[in-house]
């Protein structure tokens, strides 16, 4: 396979799609290799966490945003799985969401994700047809994702109000009506 990077340009969409698929397959293969490995991870002390947070002046090393509470993660600069050390020198602070989205991606694939994300954000902002479709699809996806994460706690207020109005409040949702309600909410945005 020809070595490429996120600074390369592709002449055809099919070549680009193939490169993204090959990067995804490499990540999946790597994940399978790691599946049965046991890593001897140790918890960081409070003092070590303070030192790590101080390295970036209490900012996430991925997005640059301020870290204002104690819900951040000590993110490995060199991922622990391929050999990153259990050393304070190999950690930087990151928001949990930033660290979670970066997890297991090799640099090239993560750079493509960032590049695509910036481009698609522009399409959404200028309200191109593609941007409008992407915004609707993303809102639906994100509402369902948020609902799944919160279904063991509280339902999102807007979904709860609409669900109550439609008589869908139940402890479980075997017919999928609540998920459909959430999708409707996303389409109304």
PyMOL commands that set and color helices and strands:
alter all, ss='L'
color gray80, all
select helices_A, chain A and resi 13-35+46-55+88-90+96-102+107-125+129-150+157-165+177-188
alter helices_A, ss='H'
color red, helices_A
select strands_A, chain A and resi 73-76+91-94
alter strands_A, ss='S'
color yellow, strands_A
deselect
rebuild
show_as cartoon
